[in-house]
């Protein structure tokens, strides 16, 4: 049977890197949505956000 040691701090670092990468990808998208849909009804913004989310996270 194989033995290995689990390093919790390495897992935390990988998680932080994943979140940072996601933020780098999505922040410009969210900023653009804010600029384009500011003042629009919530239903309009939700539809646009859902479309951008699908386009950028598949």
N, C-alpha and C positions, 0 to 999 in steps of 0.2 A: 504494500500500500504506500502510495506517495505521501510525503509529508511536506507541508509548506507553512510558512508563517504569514499571517495577515497583518498588514501595516495600516492601521486606521488613518494615520495622517496622510498616507499616500492616496487613499480613497477620498478624503476630504479635498486634497489638492486637485484630483481629477474632477471632482464635482465643481469646484470653483472655476476650473478652466472651462468646463462645459457651459456654466452659467455666463462666464465672461464672453465666450464665443457667441452664445445666443444673443446676449445684449449688444455686442458689436454688430451683429447681423440685423437685428430688429430695431434698434434705436433710430437709425435713419428712416426706416419705413414708418415707424410711429410718428416721428417728427413731421414727415411729409403728410401723413394722414391728418395730423393736427392742423397743419397749415391749410390743407385743402378743404377740410370739413368743419372748421371752427364755426360755431353758430348754427350748424345744421341740426335738424331733429335727430334724436337718439337712434331711431330706427334706421335712418340713412347712414349714420356713422357705424352702427353695428354691422350693417350689410357690407360696407366698404372694408371694415376691419376684418370680418370673416373671410372676405375674398383675398385680402393681403396675407392673412395668416395661412390660408391654404397654399397660396402661391410661394410663400417663403419657408414653409416648414414641412414640405413633403419629401 
